[in-house]
Amino acid sequence: MASAPSKLYADDVSLLVVLLDTNPFFWSSFSLPFSKFLSHVLSFLNSILLLNQFNQVVVIATGCNSCDYIYDSSSATSTGAESGRMPALCSDLLRKLDEFVTRDQQLGEKDSLGPTTSSLLSGSLSMALCYIQKVFRSGPLHPQPRILCLQGSTDGPEQYVAIMNAIFSAQRSMVPIDSCFMGSNNSAFLQQASYITGGVYQKPQQLDGLFQYLSTVFATDLHSRTFLRLPKSVGVDFRASCFCHKRTIDMGYICSVCLSIFCKHHKKCLTCGSVFGQPQTDVPSASNVK
């Protein structure tokens, strides 16, 4: 996905697309209540809008079965001084978030395959990139875009291909993906996303101070980051997921035609149908044949 030719407002004007993890399986067993988490996020979003009058904020809710836009500061319905600010931001976002959670639960109940415990990160990343491309093509001026993933649930190996495609699209469009991961273990997908696109990966140690992490690390615009020493990822997990069983593997087999990854040897590629060569056996040379 190549970005369209465009111009910036200024170096410090930002378009921040926030991917908000609403996975009920994660938040029901997490130490930080979801309501407390939202209070940190709302304060952070409001601070972004107050930093510059041209800053834009878009929030995409990520559920187990769907994702949807729940807030867009550029199309805020409020007028006057409260346009795009508190309490308009709180009321609009919370109302649409509540509607989304209810709708996502209903979709999960209709799913015959059973509940999915991982969030649909691939879908929200794709929606964020589509919105950014629309901004690129909307006019001669636009803010500098970046994506912030506020994630807590574990990676879904079945989303590996879609997530990697989104990561490479963001890299080509020069859109950094920042990641704030709150789960018990690190997210290999988000580590790779931040590393490949030049974003920041951070796993907060003190969740009660989540707003401080957000405001000091993720509130900085791309121009200011050239003067700051932000946290860097250490020990990025580059393991892939196999296409056959959707499991994370250390070693595997790769199709030379479509680059599909498999955990076991197959006679032909399950993705493109290419027939794999058989291992060569030792054939006696003509000189040894009498």
C-alpha distance (Angstrom), angle and dihedral (degrees) to the residues before:
residue distance angle dihedral
M1 . . .
A2 3.78 . .
S3 3.78 118.8 .
A4 3.78 119.5 -121.8
P5 3.81 121.0 -111.7
S6 3.78 105.7 -86.9
K7 3.79 146.2 156.8
L8 3.78 130.8 -130.5
Y9 3.79 129.7 -125.2
A10 3.80 91.3 -136.2
D11 3.77 138.7 -42.1
D12 3.80 94.1 -92.2
V13 3.84 99.3 47.0
S14 3.81 112.1 104.6
L15 3.77 140.6 -168.8
L16 3.80 106.0 -155.7
V17 3.81 117.4 -167.0
V18 3.81 109.2 -167.2
L19 3.81 120.7 -160.4
L20 3.81 106.4 -154.1
D21 3.81 117.0 -158.4
T22 3.83 109.9 -140.3
N23 3.82 97.4 170.4
P24 3.84 105.8 151.9
F25 3.82 92.4 -158.8
F26 3.80 89.9 60.8
W27 3.80 100.3 40.6
S28 3.81 94.2 45.8
S29 3.83 90.2 63.6
F30 3.82 100.4 31.3
S31 3.80 123.1 107.9
L32 3.82 94.3 -131.1
P33 3.83 112.5 69.0
F34 3.78 115.4 -124.5
S35 3.81 91.0 -124.0
K36 3.82 90.8 56.2
F37 3.78 90.0 47.2
L38 3.81 90.4 52.8
S39 3.79 92.1 51.3
H40 3.81 89.9 56.6
V41 3.80 91.8 47.0
L42 3.81 94.9 47.9
S43 3.79 91.6 51.1
F44 3.79 89.7 48.9
L45 3.82 93.3 50.0
N46 3.77 91.6 49.2
S47 3.81 90.8 50.9
I48 3.82 89.8 53.2
L49 3.79 90.8 53.9
L50 3.81 91.4 47.6
L51 3.81 94.2 51.9
N52 3.80 92.6 70.4
Q53 3.78 132.3 4.1
F54 3.83 90.4 -134.6
N55 3.81 95.3 52.1
Q56 3.79 115.6 117.2
V57 3.79 129.7 -156.6
V58 3.81 126.9 -162.7
V59 3.81 121.9 -177.7
I60 3.81 122.8 -159.6
A61 3.80 118.3 -170.2
T62 3.80 114.2 -139.7
G63 3.79 115.7 -154.4
C64 3.79 134.6 171.2
N65 3.80 94.3 -98.5
S66 3.81 106.5 19.9
C67 3.80 146.0 4.8
D68 3.78 132.2 -144.3
Y69 3.81 144.5 172.9
I70 3.79 109.9 -95.0
Y71 3.81 101.4 169.9
D72 3.80 138.2 22.1
S73 3.80 118.0 174.7
S74 3.82 91.9 -161.0
S75 3.80 91.0 63.2
A76 3.81 99.1 37.7
T77 3.80 110.5 152.2
S78 3.77 95.5 -147.0
T79 3.79 119.9 96.7
G80 3.77 135.0 -151.7
A81 3.78 124.8 23.3
E82 3.82 92.4 -22.0
S83 3.81 93.9 60.8
G84 3.80 106.5 130.0
R85 3.84 91.8 -9.5
M86 3.77 137.9 95.4
P87 3.00 128.4 -33.1
A88 3.82 92.3 18.5
L89 3.81 90.4 54.7
C90 3.81 92.2 52.2
S91 3.78 97.0 46.3
D92 3.79 96.8 46.0
L93 3.79 95.9 42.4
L94 3.81 96.4 44.7
R95 3.80 92.8 47.1
K96 3.80 93.8 51.1
L97 3.80 91.3 41.4
D98 3.79 91.1 55.5
E99 3.81 90.7 49.3
F100 3.80 91.0 48.7
V101 3.82 94.9 50.2
T102 3.80 90.9 51.0
R103 3.80 92.0 47.9
D104 3.80 92.6 47.2
Q105 3.80 91.8 51.6
Q106 3.79 90.4 51.8
L107 3.79 90.6 52.7
G108 3.80 89.6 51.2
E109 3.80 91.7 52.7
K110 3.81 90.6 53.3
D111 3.81 93.0 50.3
S112 3.79 108.9 106.0
L113 3.82 92.3 -162.0
G114 3.79 92.3 67.6
P115 3.80 132.4 -112.3
T116 3.80 120.3 -32.9
T117 3.80 114.0 -139.7
S118 3.83 97.6 -165.2
S119 3.81 124.0 76.1
L120 3.80 122.5 -113.6
L121 3.80 94.6 -109.0
S122 3.81 93.8 155.3
G123 3.80 91.3 59.1
S124 3.80 95.3 48.8
L125 3.81 91.9 47.2
S126 3.80 90.1 52.2
M127 3.80 91.6 49.0
A128 3.81 90.9 49.6
L129 3.80 92.2 51.6
C130 3.81 91.8 47.3
Y131 3.80 90.4 52.2
I132 3.80 91.3 48.9
Q133 3.80 91.7 50.3
K134 3.80 89.1 51.1
V135 3.81 89.2 53.4
F136 3.81 90.4 49.3
R137 3.79 89.8 56.1
S138 3.81 98.5 38.8
G139 3.80 98.1 84.0
P140 3.79 147.8 -30.2
L141 3.82 93.4 -80.9
H142 3.79 129.2 52.1
P143 3.83 138.7 153.8
Q144 3.79 123.8 -105.5
P145 3.83 107.2 -87.6
R146 3.77 127.5 -140.7
I147 3.81 135.0 162.3
L148 3.81 125.7 -131.2
C149 3.82 118.2 -163.3
L150 3.80 113.7 -157.7
Q151 3.78 97.4 -168.8
G152 3.77 135.4 165.9
S153 3.80 108.7 156.7
T154 3.78 122.9 88.4
D155 3.79 124.4 -93.3
G156 3.79 118.9 -86.8
P157 3.83 106.7 -136.9
E158 3.81 90.2 -160.0
Q159 3.81 88.2 67.2
Y160 3.82 94.3 55.5
V161 3.82 97.4 108.2
A162 3.80 95.3 44.9
I163 3.81 93.3 46.0
M164 3.81 93.6 48.5
N165 3.82 90.2 49.2
A166 3.81 89.2 52.7
I167 3.81 91.3 47.7
F168 3.81 93.2 52.9
S169 3.81 90.6 45.5
A170 3.80 89.5 53.9
Q171 3.79 90.4 47.7
R172 3.81 92.0 52.2
S173 3.80 91.2 47.4
M174 3.83 89.5 48.0
V175 3.81 92.4 -121.3
P176 3.83 111.9 147.1
I177 3.80 118.0 -141.3
D178 3.81 113.7 -145.0
S179 3.79 118.1 -163.3
C180 3.78 130.6 -156.8
F181 3.79 105.6 -176.6
M182 3.80 119.7 -170.8
G183 3.80 102.5 176.6
S184 3.79 126.3 110.8
N185 3.81 94.5 -104.3
N186 3.78 129.7 36.9
S187 3.80 120.2 -93.3
A188 3.81 111.9 -119.4
F189 3.82 91.1 -163.1
L190 3.80 94.5 53.5
Q191 3.80 92.8 42.0
Q192 3.80 89.3 56.2
A193 3.82 92.1 43.0
S194 3.81 93.6 54.3
Y195 3.80 93.6 41.4
I196 3.81 96.0 49.4
T197 3.81 96.7 43.1
G198 3.82 96.9 40.8
G199 3.79 95.9 -111.2
V200 3.80 131.8 135.3
Y201 3.81 124.6 -95.0
Q202 3.79 115.9 -160.6
K203 3.80 132.7 171.4
P204 3.83 107.4 -164.5
Q205 3.79 114.1 -135.3
Q206 3.83 96.5 -165.4
L207 3.79 108.4 46.0
D208 3.80 92.9 -175.1
G209 3.80 86.2 68.3
L210 3.79 94.9 48.2
F211 3.80 92.4 127.6
Q212 3.80 90.1 57.1
Y213 3.82 90.9 53.6
L214 3.81 90.8 48.1
S215 3.80 95.5 46.8
T216 3.80 98.1 43.5
V217 3.82 99.6 39.8
F218 3.80 109.9 22.7
A219 3.81 101.6 31.0
T220 3.81 92.8 67.7
D221 3.80 115.1 105.2
L222 3.80 121.2 -128.7
H223 3.80 93.9 -102.4
S224 3.80 93.5 52.6
R225 3.81 91.5 49.8
T226 3.79 90.0 70.7
F227 3.82 88.2 67.7
L228 3.82 98.3 41.2
R229 3.79 134.4 73.9
L230 3.78 103.5 -131.6
P231 3.83 124.6 -178.0
K232 3.79 115.1 -77.7
S233 3.78 127.0 -149.8
V234 3.78 114.9 -104.4
G235 3.79 119.9 -160.3
V236 3.81 101.2 4.3
D237 3.82 112.3 -155.3
F238 3.81 105.9 -128.2
R239 3.80 96.3 176.1
A240 3.80 116.4 135.2
S241 3.79 133.5 -144.5
C242 3.79 121.4 -117.2
F243 3.80 117.5 -116.4
C244 3.81 94.2 -137.6
H245 3.81 103.1 54.9
K246 3.85 100.9 9.7
R247 3.79 91.4 -124.6
T248 3.80 128.2 141.4
I249 3.80 109.6 -109.3
D250 3.81 137.7 -173.4
M251 3.82 96.5 -153.5
G252 3.77 131.5 17.0
Y253 3.80 149.5 141.1
I254 3.82 122.6 -79.2
C255 3.79 126.6 -155.7
S256 3.82 108.6 -126.6
V257 3.83 91.1 -148.0
C258 3.82 105.7 49.3
L259 3.85 99.5 8.5
S260 3.82 93.0 -122.8
I261 3.80 114.1 164.0
F262 3.80 124.5 -134.6
C263 3.78 131.7 -178.0
K264 3.83 93.4 -146.2
H265 3.79 135.2 35.7
H266 3.81 115.1 -92.7
K267 3.80 130.1 -172.0
K268 3.79 90.4 -128.2
C269 3.78 137.4 11.8
L270 3.79 112.8 -88.6
T271 3.82 90.2 -150.0
C272 3.81 107.4 45.4
G273 3.82 100.9 11.0
S274 3.81 96.1 -122.0
V275 3.80 112.9 158.2
F276 3.78 113.1 -123.2
G277 3.80 119.7 -133.7
Q278 3.77 117.2 -105.2
P279 3.81 118.4 -119.3
Q280 3.79 111.2 -92.9
T281 3.77 118.2 -113.6
D282 3.78 125.2 -145.2
V283 3.82 108.9 -90.6
P284 3.83 117.5 -164.6
S285 3.80 113.1 -115.7
A286 3.81 120.8 -114.0
S287 3.81 91.9 -113.2
N288 3.78 91.0 60.9
V289 3.77 93.3 50.4
K290 3.81 111.8 90.7
